[in-house]
Amino acid sequence: AAYPIADELIRQGVPFVFYTGYGGEIIPERFAGVKLWQKPFDPLELVEDIGRLCRR
């Protein structure tokens, strides 16, 4: 599972998103503040979100 990696990214302050074909209900509550991209995604949303993540 990707959750140990996500925990480490949070610990290190590295911004990230979850990208899944499943609904947000599969993401543990501790990641409630992490952006979720669902398949299929909008390329414009991808560009906007990456821009926001890079400004953090």
C-alpha positions as a Markdown table, in Angstrom:
| # | Residue | x | y | z |
|---|---|---|---|---|
| 1 | Ala | 0.0 | 0.0 | 0.0 |
| 2 | Ala | 1.1 | 3.6 | -0.6 |
| 3 | Tyr | 0.1 | 4.8 | 2.9 |
| 4 | Pro | 3.5 | 4.3 | 4.5 |
| 5 | Ile | 5.1 | 6.3 | 1.7 |
| 6 | Ala | 2.4 | 9.0 | 2.2 |
| 7 | Asp | 3.2 | 9.0 | 5.9 |
| 8 | Glu | 6.8 | 9.6 | 5.2 |
| 9 | Leu | 6.1 | 12.3 | 2.6 |
| 10 | Ile | 4.0 | 14.1 | 5.2 |
| 11 | Arg | 6.7 | 13.7 | 7.8 |
| 12 | Gln | 9.3 | 15.2 | 5.5 |
| 13 | Gly | 6.9 | 18.0 | 4.4 |
| 14 | Val | 6.8 | 16.9 | 0.7 |
| 15 | Pro | 3.6 | 17.8 | -1.0 |
| 16 | Phe | 1.8 | 15.0 | -2.9 |
| 17 | Val | -1.6 | 13.9 | -4.1 |
| 18 | Phe | -3.4 | 10.6 | -4.2 |
| 19 | Tyr | -4.4 | 9.5 | -7.7 |
| 20 | Thr | -6.9 | 6.6 | -7.9 |
| 21 | Gly | -9.8 | 5.2 | -9.8 |
| 22 | Tyr | -11.5 | 4.5 | -6.5 |
| 23 | Gly | -13.5 | 6.9 | -4.3 |
| 24 | Gly | -12.0 | 8.9 | -1.5 |
| 25 | Glu | -13.5 | 6.6 | 1.0 |
| 26 | Ile | -10.6 | 4.3 | 0.6 |
| 27 | Ile | -8.1 | 6.9 | 1.8 |
| 28 | Pro | -7.5 | 6.8 | 5.6 |
| 29 | Glu | -8.9 | 9.7 | 7.6 |
| 30 | Arg | -5.4 | 10.8 | 8.6 |
| 31 | Phe | -4.9 | 11.9 | 4.9 |
| 32 | Ala | -8.1 | 14.0 | 4.8 |
| 33 | Gly | -6.1 | 17.2 | 3.9 |
| 34 | Val | -4.3 | 15.5 | 0.9 |
| 35 | Lys | -5.7 | 16.3 | -2.5 |
| 36 | Leu | -7.3 | 13.4 | -4.3 |
| 37 | Trp | -7.3 | 13.1 | -8.1 |
| 38 | Gln | -9.7 | 10.5 | -9.5 |
| 39 | Lys | -9.5 | 8.8 | -12.8 |
| 40 | Pro | -10.2 | 10.1 | -15.3 |
| 41 | Phe | -8.7 | 13.4 | -14.4 |
| 42 | Asp | -8.9 | 16.8 | -16.0 |
| 43 | Pro | -5.5 | 17.9 | -17.3 |
| 44 | Leu | -6.2 | 21.5 | -16.4 |
| 45 | Glu | -6.9 | 20.5 | -12.8 |
| 46 | Leu | -3.6 | 18.6 | -12.8 |
| 47 | Val | -1.7 | 21.7 | -13.9 |
| 48 | Glu | -3.5 | 23.9 | -11.4 |
| 49 | Asp | -2.9 | 21.5 | -8.5 |
| 50 | Ile | 0.8 | 21.0 | -9.3 |
| 51 | Gly | 1.2 | 24.8 | -9.4 |
| 52 | Arg | -0.4 | 25.0 | -5.9 |
| 53 | Leu | 1.7 | 22.2 | -4.6 |
| 54 | Cys | 4.9 | 23.9 | -5.8 |
| 55 | Arg | 4.0 | 27.1 | -4.1 |
| 56 | Arg | 3.8 | 25.5 | -0.7 |
